[in-house]
Amino acid sequence: MENKIYNHLISPKNVLRGEKAWNKGKELIVQLSKVPLLLGRSKATRPIRNLFKDDLNRMGINVISAELNNDCCEIDLSQISRLIERHNCDAIIAAGGGKVLDSGKLLAKRLSLPCVTIPTSAGTCAGWTALSNIYSPQGAFIQDQELDSCPELLIFDYGVVRLAPARTLASGIADALAKWYEASSTSNSSTDGLVQQAVQMARVLRDQLFLDGYQAFKMPYSDEWIRVAEGCSLTAGLIGGVGGAGCRTAAAHAIHNGLTQLSSSKALHGEIVGFGILVQLQLEELLGSNQLAKQARHQLIKFFLQLNLPTSINDLGLSSVDLEDLTKVCHFSCKKESDLHRMPFDVNPKDLLEALLRTQNQKIPKTKVL
């Protein structure tokens, strides 16, 4: 047996979840920081960030506010780093979607500061993980960055997350489903017990999302919504922590990374990843001789349609993309260091292009979702 040490960064030090979790969370922040930077981005979430700031100010905390102009990119990170140093901030509170949470975690790593994450949607598990994705100012994926730890504190306040559009929950469902479709492909032959257990956790999460996803999407005050929102934001991150790097991403996320190189798309992260799952299943059918992949793809498309999720290039807002653009996407997705090469068979840009084009032209039989 190979003598190797595995490092698992499994979870935040403290996770608060529930109605009005912020009320408890702000008490912990007071113990953690005296001059935190409060990071956000969206104008839509500015009122809730102002509420956080006012609450902390009343508790004697001097909050410094900053907003991203772009995704998690070096231009913004450099500017905000200077702001943090100028005000001698002693912690970072990232309140927003995945790009904000990734930015806060990465700044905290670089400046050796504790990080508090407050997701304002259930669109990703970025509030949980020890990982950040770096993008260009135009939103093109550049690389992922492993961090030294998960956040110090995660505050998952149901009331805050419910304010997000239903579209973000649907996007989070697609992103969380990728945990099963990617991990089951890359880790199928693993003999590592933790990896095997993480894959089974991903299977259970998949089943719960299929069972409760549509009800959660339609009824944000239901028990189904709580299970699904927490599954997307919390459980999905836990699975990656338990299973480690070999149990995270594969073709679906690699295809996402390639498609972000096309600046014309305004789709959300999970929406693109969800389409990437469909392409991955097409690859499994074409190259892996997996006959169940076709059935799984049809099942997934029917579920995606219930949630208004994209199932084609056109749905992603890329109807004007030509064959040359898609070829560039495929070459980027197949780069040497790409997670696409975690798949149990070789994939080259030509193979991926064929799968993309087949997915674009797919016809789905009229049968019920399983």
Summary of the structure (lengths in Angstrom):
residues: 370
radius of gyration: 20.1
end to end distance: 40.6
largest distance: 62.4
contacts: 1345
relative contact order: 0.11
helix: 55%
strand: 11%
